[in-house]
Amino acid sequence: MADIENPSEPELPEDDPADEFDAPLLPEPPHPINWNLLTGDEAEAEWLELNKWVNWLRHTYGLPASVLPPFWHRHPELLWELSALHLHWLAAYDAEQNASAPLGWHRDFADARQRLRDWVAASGTRLDRDRPTRQTAWPGEDPAEPVEDTIIAHRDQDFVQFVLDDVAARRQAEDDFFAGLEPETGELP
């Protein structure tokens, strides 16, 4: 309806095509990823995006396996470090960011490379073989299981299978959760 106080303003239709321009033009800004809380679908997208970025990172900066090993995805300590580094990179190179932000990222990347070296050394993963990160049993706990090295035959095949298994486990956990809800109320029993 036209504004009575301003009769020269045209009346806009209810479904004005200009409304579509009210939405943000860019996707949402980067946000921290809590890998413990992702659904199966969210995890799949995040795994693939992070893997793509990690491959870019290792090629761009010529990172050796002592900093970025092929089976990084099998080590939570490397996953969390690389995920945080990726988020930092996205924010530093955002078009809205301060022009010096990339320098800050590179300074922090130098620190992260040292932490990655420490994580890789502690985990024992290498270029041609991998093993689960050793766990220290605290007093009163059962001793940790012995760890065995696994030969890395084909990294990309392993990554794909790892992600498929992770996504399937998350989807099963979601299905189990929803199956346990009260059908009448949708609440936990």
Secondary structure, DSSP 8 states (H G I E B T S, - for coil): ---SS-TTS----TT-GGGGGGS-SS--------TTT--HHHHHHHHHHHHHHHHHHHHHHT--TTTS-TTGGG-HHHHHHHHHHHHHHHHHT-TTS-TTHHHHHHHHHHHHHHHHHHHHHHHT--SSEE--------TTS--------EE-S-HHHHHHHHHHHHHHHHHHHHHHHHHTS-TTT-S--
